[in-house]
Amino acid sequence: MSGGKRIGRPSKGKNGFHSSSYEEDSLSLDVRVEENLLAIVGGDENQPTPIHSVPLMSSFNDRIRPILDAVDQLRHLMVMKEGIQLPTIVVVGDQSSGKSSVLESLAGISLPRGQGICTRVPLIMRLQHHTSLIPEMFLEFNGKTTQTDEANVADDINIATEEIAGSGKGISDAPLTLVIKKNGVPDLTMVDLPGITRVPVHGQPDNIYEQIAGIVMQYIQPEESIILNVLPASVDFTTCESIRMSRQVDKTGERTLAVVTKADKAPEGLLEKVTADDVNIGLGYVCVRNRIGDESYDNARMEEANLFATHPLLSRIDKSIVGIPVLAKKLMQVQATIMAKCWPEIVRKINEKLNGNVTELNRMPKAMSSVAEFLTAFMEFIGSVKESLTKILVRGEYDEYPDDPNMHGVARVVEMFNQYSDELFNCPESEHTRNFLMDEIRVLDDAKAIALPNFLPRHAFLSLLQRKVERVSHIPFGFVEKAWAYFENVVWCVSRHHTENYPQVLLTTKRAC
C-alpha cells in the first residue's frame, strides 16, 4: 500500500469495453488510509476508559470511518463471493445468551425480542457516529432500501426478516443490513448471527441446529473474522456451544473476544472465570450488565458503572475489562487491528481480479460493422494461426503453451520418428537370426530355369521384395496416421485458441482443420 497504491475501476475504451487504465473511485486507497490504521492500532488499548463516559465514541472515529465505508462498499459489491474475505466482527452466542442486549447497548436502539430465535437471518449492523442529533436509520435487503426510525426499527426488522426467511420460525443465510447513523455511537460494523440452539421448537425444522451451525461456521471460519463470543455469566463457559464452535476455527483464541453478560445475575465466581481463562479467549473478556426493562441507555450505563464500582464481588474485577464503553473501545481497536493486517492482501486480491477481468475484456472481439472489418479480423486470425503453427512445428518454440507438452511440436515429432524407427528395427522381418535366407532359397528353387548362372530372375526378385514390403507396410501406414492425427490436433488447438472469441467462426474452422 505504500506509495499511494490505489484500487480503481477500468475505464471504457473506444470499442465500448474496459481498457487496462484505471479511474480513481470511491474505493481508492492511499497513504492516508494506512496512516489512519496505524494511528488507531497504535493507541494504548490497556489505558482504562471511564466507565461512565458519554458518548460511546473514541477520538479515532473520524479516522476509521473511511476504511469502514470502503469495507462496507466491498461487502455490498459481494466481493466475498469472489473469494476475497473482508474483516468482520461476528457476534455469536447460544440462544438467550444476551446478544441482543449487548448490541442494543452499543447501538442505542431496541432490537426484536421474544421467545425462541429472534435473529433468523445474519444481521449486518453498521454503526456510524453522526454529528446531527436526529438519527438516520435504514434497512438494506433483497436489493432495496427502506427507511426506519428508533420507534419502529424492531418491527421493521421483523417485517424484513419475514420477507427474507418466511413467516415461520425458519432461518436463512441471506443477510439483512441495518445502517444506524446516530450521535454518540461507535464506528463499528458487526454481523449478528442467529442464536445457537439444539432443540427445535414448534414450527422450526428438525435440522435447525445444523442450519444455524452452518451459517455460524461460514462467518467465523475466515481468518479475517473477529469472533465476539457472548457468554452468560451464569453458565460454565466450557459447556457453551458457541465456544466449542469458535475453538474449532480459532484454536489459540487469537481472534476471539468474549463479552460476559448478566454479570449482576451471577456475580459469584465471575472474577475467577475471566482470570482463569479455561477456554482460550486470546483477545480477553469484557463483563457487562444487561439493560433491564424500560431503562434508558444512559441510566443503564450509570447503573452498570455503579454496579462494578460498589458490588462486593464485581468491584474486584479490573475496571479495564468491565462496561459497555470499554467493550466499544476494545471492539474499535480490534477492528482497526484486523483491518491493518488484512488491507494489503485485500488490495492485492482486488487488483488481481481487476487485472484478470480487464484482460478478459480486452480479448473480446472488436465491434465490427462492415464486411471490410470482418475480413480484416479474419485475416488477422489466419496470420496468428500461421505464426503459432510456425513456432510450434518449425522453429520448436513453445512460449505460447509452456505448460502443455503436447503442443511442443518439434519434440513430439522427433519422438514419433524415433518410435517409428524402433518399430521397424524390432519387427519380425528385421530379425536376421531366425530362418535366415530360407524364404529366399525357396523362391530361388521355384525360379530354376535355363538361364545364365548367378543371375536372379526378375520375377523372383519382385516376389521377395513384395513379401518384405507387405510384412512391414502396416508400420509406415500407422506412423503416418499417428503423425497426421497429431498435426490435426495441434492445428485445431491453435485455431480454437485464436477463435475462442469468435464462436461463429469456430465450427467452420474445425471443418477446415
Secondary structure, 3 states (H helix, E strand, C coil): CCCCCCCEEEEECCCCCEEEEEEECCCCCCHHHHHHHHHHHCCCCCCCCCCCCCCCCCCCHHHHHHHHHHHHHHHHCCHHHHCCCCCEEEEEEECCCCHHHHHHHHHCCCCCCCCCCCCCCCEEEEEEECCCCCCEEEEEECCEEEEECCCCHHHHHHHHHHHHHCCCCCCCCCCEEEEEEECCCCCEEEEECCCECCCCCCCCCCCHHHHHHHHHHHHHCCCCEEEEEEEECCCCHHHCHHHHHHHHHCCCCCCEEEEEECCCCCCCCHHHHHHHCCCCCCCCEEECCCCCCCCCHHHHHHHHHHHHHHCCCHHHCCHHHECHHHHHHHHHHHHHHHHHHHHHHHHHHHHHHHHHHHHHHHCCCCCCCCHHHHHHHHHHHHHHHHHHHHHHHCCCCCCCCCCCHHHCHHHHHHHHHHHHHHHHHHCHHHCCCCCCCHHHHHHHHHCCCCCCCCCCCHHHHHHHHHHHHHHHCHHHHHHHHHHHHHHHHHHHHHHHHHCCCCHHHHHHHHHHC
